[in-house]
Structure formats: structure tokens, C-alpha cells
Amino acid sequence: MPVLNKRLLRPDVKKLQQRSQKIITKGALEIAEKEGVDLIKMFLIIAEGNKRFYEILESGEGKTEDLYDLINRDQMKQLAKVFRGAMEYKGKILQEQHPLSPDVKIEDVDAGGVPAEWQISEGVDEDKILLYFHGGGHVLGSPMSSRPYTVEIGKAACVNVLSVDYALAPEHPFPEGPNDCFTSYKWLLAQGYKSENIIIGGASAGGNMTLATLIKIKEEGIAMPKGAIVLSP
């Protein structure tokens, strides 16, 4: 049961995927060496766990919960630190290779107690906002690591972007992350932005956060955003 069949990728997409993976791997190895983390040993454990996970799904024998203790909490934190650093490394490299346009301003902001950043482009409708939640498996990622992507979305849609640095696992267990995302939406409303001028969106874990935020908005009975963009949630 392959997660990704690379043979089916278009050559240009495959090239981009390989380039991205090469940067992340380089960053992860450098950080692991610096932090004294035996990355190869952990990968072998996780690979065996992944194999067992799919065997359980296909056979129906055993419980996936039995795999939860393959690595302990300290090892989880070590892996999170390594790959968070690798994601930031990738974001930094890509922005060095492809600098943001000079007309783009990046401003850190406290969105009701939640760290976030404004990505402000010239010539957009300042009343319209994309509230964006980054991907990363609820463990990795940040507004910076996804910035090249979100800035381009904002420009294409002619809106400013509020990219949220929500709380990540394992240090911050559920529901801290979704609560941060919901708080950032309420903060936008409190700043005077109209719900009909807000789109919520995210990719992967960010897509999941988008759906969780919409559910919370409905439960709380506050105004729904204009729409949502949900990529591979």
C-alpha cells in the first residue's frame, strides 16, 4: 500500500519533489548531528512501525494502538526538533534562491495570543483576507516555511494573508492547535474584518485545521467565513 507512487508523477513534479526532499534531508542530517540524534536508528524503528501499520490495516489482525510506544516521548521531541529545523532550513534556502518581491511586507502579529504573521502585498484588496494554516503533520511547519507558497496565493487572489503559527505536538497536545486557529479567526473579526471577506485555508494538517475551525465556528454560533480551501486534509 504505497503512500506515494513516484512512477506516476509528471517529470517536472518529480524533479521538484526530489529537490525539496534533498534540501530537507540535508537540513535534517546537519541538525541531527549537531543535536546528537541517531536519526538512522529512529528511522529504522519508524519504518518497521509503518510496515506493521499497513499490515494491520490490510489484515485486520492486531491493533494500531500497539504501535504508539515504538518511540518514547523524548525521542518524539528529538525528531520534532530535527525536522522542524529541516523545514525552516528548506524555507530559508528557497527564499534565498527565490527572494520575495520587494513590494511584499512581512509583519509579526499577536492574533489574540496566537503568534502569526501578516503577508502584505501591494495592490491587493486590504479588506479581504486569507487566513492560512500551514501543513506539517501537526508537528512541523511555520508561517516562514510555507511563506513562498502563501505569498503567491495572496497575490494571485488579491488578498492579504494572515499565516498562523499554531501550537504543535507533541509539546502541545490536541486541542491546543485547533483552538489557536479558531482564536485567530475570532481575532480577525474583532479587528473589524467582515466574515464575508475572509477565506480560511490550509494544506495537509492545515487543511485538517481548516475543517476543525469551521466546525468550531458553527458550534459557537458565530459568522462563517466566505469560504474555505482544504488541500489534502
BATIPA-759230 format. One record per residue (C-alpha): residue number from 0; residue in one letter; x, z, y. Coordinates in nm, 4 decimals, padded with zeros to 6 digits. Each point is the difference from the previous one (the first is absolute). Example, Ala and Ser with C-alpha at 12.3 -4.5 7.8 and 13.67 -1.06 7.14 Angstrom:
BEGIN
MARTOR  resi  resn         X         Z         Y
MARTOR     0     A   01.2300   00.7800  -00.4500
MARTOR     1     S   00.1370  -00.0660   00.3440
This chain:
BEGIN
MARTOR  resi  resn         X         Z         Y
MARTOR     0     M   00.0000   00.0000   00.0000
MARTOR     1     P   00.2262  -00.1222   00.2821
MARTOR     2     V  -00.0555   00.1417   00.3471
MARTOR     3     L   00.1393  -00.3180   00.1556
MARTOR     4     N   00.0665  -00.3281  -00.1788
MARTOR     5     K   00.2764  -00.1399   00.2199
MARTOR     6     R  -00.0122  -00.3357  -00.1766
MARTOR     7     L  -00.3340  -00.0667   00.1696
MARTOR     8     L   00.1335   00.0568   00.3518
MARTOR     9     R   00.0580  -00.2950   00.2318
MARTOR    10     P   00.3735  -00.0613   00.0546
MARTOR    11     D  -00.0164   00.1039   00.3670
MARTOR    12     V  -00.1887   00.3209  -00.0815
MARTOR    13     K   00.2398   00.0774  -00.2842
MARTOR    14     K   00.2959  -00.0459   00.2347
MARTOR    15     L  -00.1495   00.2433   00.2531
MARTOR    16     Q  -00.0780   00.2511  -00.2756
MARTOR    17     Q   00.3546  -00.0184  -00.1335
MARTOR    18     R   00.1449   00.0397   00.3486
MARTOR    19     S  -00.2168   00.3050   00.0666
MARTOR    20     Q   00.0889   00.1563  -00.3353
MARTOR    21     K   00.3709  -00.0578   00.0587
MARTOR    22     I  -00.0103   00.1837   00.3338
MARTOR    23     I  -00.2005   00.2923  -00.1408
MARTOR    24     T   00.2294   00.0320  -00.3035
MARTOR    25     K   00.3116   00.0031   00.2179
MARTOR    26     G  -00.1495   00.2677   00.2238
MARTOR    27     A  -00.1182   00.2107  -00.2943
MARTOR    28     L   00.3390  -00.0084  -00.1742
MARTOR    29     E   00.1846   00.0980   00.3175
MARTOR    30     I  -00.2341   00.2916   00.0707
MARTOR    31     A  -00.0022   00.1152  -00.3638
MARTOR    32     E   00.3800   00.0117  -00.0035
MARTOR    33     K   00.0055   00.1922   00.3268
MARTOR    34     E  -00.2607   00.2500  -00.1247
MARTOR    35     G   00.1501   00.0351  -00.3480
MARTOR    36     V  -00.3108  -00.1340  -00.1749
MARTOR    37     D   00.0440  -00.1523  -00.3481
MARTOR    38     L  -00.2317  -00.2923   00.0655
MARTOR    39     I   00.0744  -00.1831  -00.3259
MARTOR    40     K  -00.0899   00.3047  -00.2089
MARTOR    41     M  -00.3281   00.0479   00.1854
MARTOR    42     F  -00.0857  -00.3695  -00.0256
MARTOR    43     L   00.0449   00.0052  -00.3764
MARTOR    44     I  -00.2360   00.2964  -00.0258
MARTOR    45     I  -00.2577  -00.1671   00.2248
MARTOR    46     A   00.0299  -00.3348  -00.1824
MARTOR    47     E  -00.0726   00.1721  -00.3301
MARTOR    48     G  -00.2932   00.1768   00.1635
MARTOR    49     N  -00.1373  -00.3307   00.1318
MARTOR    50     K   00.0269  -00.1518  -00.3459
MARTOR    51     R  -00.1850   00.2937  -00.1510
MARTOR    52     F  -00.2649  -00.0152   00.2755
MARTOR    53     Y  -00.0962  -00.3577  -00.0862
MARTOR    54     E   00.0096   00.0731  -00.3718
MARTOR    55     I  -00.2540   00.2784   00.0554
MARTOR    56     L  -00.2225  -00.2283   00.2082
MARTOR    57     E   00.0073  -00.2781  -00.2579
MARTOR    58     S  -00.0365   00.2147  -00.3115
MARTOR    59     G  -00.2265   00.2737   00.1354
MARTOR    60     E   00.2145   00.2512  -00.1884
MARTOR    61     G   00.1487   00.2920   00.1899
MARTOR    62     K  -00.0467   00.1181   00.3576
MARTOR    63     T   00.1688  -00.1311   00.3130
MARTOR    64     E   00.0007   00.3589   00.1270
MARTOR    65     D   00.2688   00.0736  -00.2600
MARTOR    66     L   00.2409  -00.2091   00.2105
MARTOR    67     Y  -00.0330   00.2105   00.3144
MARTOR    68     D   00.2964   00.2213  -00.0868
MARTOR    69     L   00.2533  -00.2737  -00.0767
MARTOR    70     I   00.1836   00.0986   00.3170
MARTOR    71     N  -00.0270   00.3322   00.1784
MARTOR    72     R  -00.1038   00.0600   00.3602
MARTOR    73     D   00.3564   00.0235   00.1291
MARTOR    74     Q   00.0800  -00.3362  -00.1589
MARTOR    75     M  -00.3148  -00.1465   00.1574
MARTOR    76     K   00.1195   00.1153   00.3410
MARTOR    77     Q   00.3459  -00.1457  -00.0636
MARTOR    78     L  -00.1461  -00.3383  -00.0949
MARTOR    79     A  -00.2331   00.0067   00.2995
MARTOR    80     K   00.2932   00.0704   00.2318
MARTOR    81     V   00.2063  -00.2830  -00.1472
MARTOR    82     F  -00.2715  -00.2634   00.0179
MARTOR    83     R  -00.1353   00.1089   00.3354
MARTOR    84     G   00.3495  -00.0512   00.1297
MARTOR    85     A   00.0190  -00.3375  -00.1743
MARTOR    86     M  -00.3262  -00.1128   00.1619
MARTOR    87     E   00.1248   00.1047   00.3427
MARTOR    88     Y   00.3288  -00.1791  -00.0721
MARTOR    89     K  -00.1918  -00.3172  -00.0836
MARTOR    90     G  -00.2072   00.0276   00.3175
MARTOR    91     K   00.3143   00.0474   00.2080
MARTOR    92     I   00.1778  -00.2982  -00.1601
MARTOR    93     L  -00.2985  -00.2311   00.0438
MARTOR    94     Q  -00.0397   00.0969   00.3647
MARTOR    95     E   00.3702  -00.0628   00.0595
MARTOR    96     Q  -00.0309  -00.3438  -00.1610
MARTOR    97     H  -00.3307  -00.0779   00.1722
MARTOR    98     P  -00.0231   00.2060   00.3211
MARTOR    99     L  -00.3396   00.0729   00.1480
MARTOR   100     S  -00.0998  -00.2079   00.2990
MARTOR   101     P   00.1147   00.1525   00.3327
MARTOR   102     D  -00.3630   00.0202   00.1112
MARTOR   103     V  -00.0830   00.2518  -00.2762
MARTOR   104     K   00.0093   00.3685   00.0900
MARTOR   105     I   00.0232   00.2753  -00.2620
MARTOR   106     E  -00.1244   00.3415   00.1119
MARTOR   107     D  -00.0164   00.3172  -00.2096
MARTOR   108     V  -00.3244   00.1915   00.0395
MARTOR   109     D  -00.1645   00.3194  -00.1261
MARTOR   110     A  -00.3368  -00.1158  -00.1334
MARTOR   111     G  -00.1825   00.3306  -00.0147
MARTOR   112     G   00.2889   00.1731  -00.1739
MARTOR   113     V   00.0902  -00.3025  -00.2134
MARTOR   114     P   00.3205  -00.1938   00.0813
MARTOR   115     A  -00.0604  -00.3671   00.0700
MARTOR   116     E   00.1379  -00.2849   00.2051
MARTOR   117     W  -00.1560  -00.2466   00.2375
MARTOR   118     Q   00.1104  -00.3594  -00.0456
MARTOR   119     I  -00.0917  -00.1596   00.3307
MARTOR   120     S   00.0255  -00.3753   00.0597
MARTOR   121     E  -00.0489  -00.1912   00.3224
MARTOR   122     G  -00.3093  -00.2135   00.0418
MARTOR   123     V  -00.2209   00.1828  -00.2510
MARTOR   124     D  -00.3393   00.1611   00.0613
MARTOR   125     E   00.1026   00.3591   00.0776
MARTOR   126     D  -00.3464   00.1319  -00.0883
MARTOR   127     K   00.0255  -00.1246  -00.3582
MARTOR   128     I   00.2018   00.1833  -00.2634
MARTOR   129     L   00.1240  -00.0477  -00.3544
MARTOR   130     L   00.0363   00.3462  -00.1535
MARTOR   131     Y   00.2556  -00.0626  -00.2745
MARTOR   132     F   00.0989   00.2099  -00.3026
MARTOR   133     H   00.3262  -00.1085  -00.1669
MARTOR   134     G   00.0554  -00.0428  -00.3723
MARTOR   135     G   00.2465   00.1748  -00.2288
MARTOR   136     G  -00.1831   00.1624  -00.2893
MARTOR   137     H  -00.0957   00.3048   00.2117
MARTOR   138     V   00.3666   00.1026  -00.0269
MARTOR   139     L   00.1975  -00.2543   00.2059
MARTOR   140     G  -00.0257  -00.2029   00.3164
MARTOR   141     S  -00.0447   00.0537   00.3714
MARTOR   142     P  -00.1094  -00.1850   00.3136
MARTOR   143     M   00.3617  -00.1119   00.0436
MARTOR   144     S   00.0376  -00.1455  -00.3494
MARTOR   145     S  -00.3152  -00.2101   00.0413
MARTOR   146     R   00.0525  -00.0786   00.3703
MARTOR   147     P   00.1067  -00.3687  -00.0270
MARTOR   148     Y  -00.3204  -00.0709  -00.1926
MARTOR   149     T  -00.2429   00.2020   00.2114
MARTOR   150     V   00.1344  -00.1244   00.3324
MARTOR   151     E  -00.0628  -00.3591  -00.1118
MARTOR   152     I  -00.3536   00.0883  -00.1121
MARTOR   153     G  -00.0686   00.1582   00.3378
MARTOR   154     K   00.1266  -00.3060   00.1853
MARTOR   155     A  -00.1976  -00.2419  -00.2164
MARTOR   156     A  -00.3188   00.2041   00.0431
MARTOR   157     C   00.0656   00.0650   00.3721
MARTOR   158     V  -00.0289   00.3782  -00.0428
MARTOR   159     N   00.2282   00.2990   00.0372
MARTOR   160     V   00.0929   00.1877  -00.3172
MARTOR   161     L  -00.0035   00.3735  -00.0638
MARTOR   162     S   00.2127   00.0465  -00.3134
MARTOR   163     V  -00.0407   00.3435  -00.1573
MARTOR   164     D   00.2792   00.2078  -00.1558
MARTOR   165     Y  -00.2318   00.1942  -00.2314
MARTOR   166     A   00.1165   00.2868  -00.2232
MARTOR   167     L   00.1650  -00.1079  -00.3268
MARTOR   168     A   00.0119   00.1442  -00.3516
MARTOR   169     P   00.1467   00.1904  -00.1755
MARTOR   170     E   00.0654   00.2363   00.2920
MARTOR   171     H  -00.3508  -00.0520   00.1363
MARTOR   172     P  -00.2543  -00.0268  -00.2832
MARTOR   173     F  -00.3462  -00.1525   00.0225
MARTOR   174     P  -00.2025   00.0114   00.2216
MARTOR   175     E   00.2566   00.0452   00.2800
MARTOR   176     G   00.0770  -00.3722   00.0277
MARTOR   177     P  -00.3637  -00.1182   00.0191
MARTOR   178     N  -00.0796   00.2822   00.2414
MARTOR   179     D   00.2768  -00.1229   00.2317
MARTOR   180     C  -00.1437  -00.3517  -00.0072
MARTOR   181     F  -00.3495   00.1244   00.0796
MARTOR   182     T   00.1386   00.2165   00.2808
MARTOR   183     S   00.1731  -00.3008   00.1551
MARTOR   184     Y  -00.3306  -00.1892   00.0087
MARTOR   185     K  -00.1771   00.2929   00.1669
MARTOR   186     W   00.2870   00.0201   00.2492
MARTOR   187     L  -00.0498  -00.3636   00.1001
MARTOR   188     L  -00.3679   00.0676   00.0642
MARTOR   189     A   00.0913   00.3083   00.2045
MARTOR   190     Q   00.2325  -00.2174   00.2108
MARTOR   191     G  -00.2961  -00.2154   00.0977
MARTOR   192     Y   00.0446  -00.2927  -00.2387
MARTOR   193     K  -00.3341  -00.1282  -00.1265
MARTOR   194     S  -00.0602  -00.0133  -00.3739
MARTOR   195     E  -00.1117  -00.3633   00.0286
MARTOR   196     N   00.3465  -00.0834   00.1358
MARTOR   197     I   00.1927   00.1612  -00.2868
MARTOR   198     I   00.1024  -00.1592  -00.3293
MARTOR   199     I   00.1497   00.2221  -00.2704
MARTOR   200     G   00.2442  -00.1547  -00.2460
MARTOR   201     G   00.2807   00.0563  -00.2442
MARTOR   202     A   00.1849  -00.1353  -00.3011
MARTOR   203     S   00.0394   00.1607  -00.3421
MARTOR   204     A  -00.0133   00.3770   00.0585
MARTOR   205     G  -00.1039  -00.0868   00.3549
MARTOR   206     G  -00.2935  -00.1984  -00.1372
MARTOR   207     N  -00.0961   00.3048  -00.2020
MARTOR   208     M   00.0275   00.2130   00.3143
MARTOR   209     T  -00.2230  -00.2477   00.1815
MARTOR   210     L  -00.2754   00.0397  -00.2588
MARTOR   211     A   00.0400   00.3786  -00.0026
MARTOR   212     T  -00.0273   00.0052   00.3798
MARTOR   213     L  -00.3164  -00.2103  -00.0043
MARTOR   214     I  -00.1568   00.2360  -00.2538
MARTOR   215     K   00.0922   00.3011   00.2135
MARTOR   216     I  -00.1397  -00.1663   00.3134
MARTOR   217     K  -00.3285  -00.0596  -00.1815
MARTOR   218     E  -00.0104   00.3564  -00.1324
MARTOR   219     E   00.0608   00.1428   00.3469
MARTOR   220     G  -00.2670  -00.2207   00.1538
MARTOR   221     I   00.2158  -00.1430   00.2773
MARTOR   222     A   00.0102  -00.3590   00.1211
MARTOR   223     M   00.1434  -00.2508  -00.2449
MARTOR   224     P   00.2772  -00.2382   00.1122
MARTOR   225     K  -00.0720  -00.3684   00.0525
MARTOR   226     G   00.1564  -00.0874  -00.3327
MARTOR   227     A   00.2752   00.0659  -00.2513
MARTOR   228     I   00.2886  -00.1895  -00.1593
MARTOR   229     V   00.0758   00.1227  -00.3509
MARTOR   230     L   00.2998  -00.1570  -00.1767
MARTOR   231     S   00.0741   00.0902  -00.3650
MARTOR   232     P  -00.1435   00.3538   00.0257
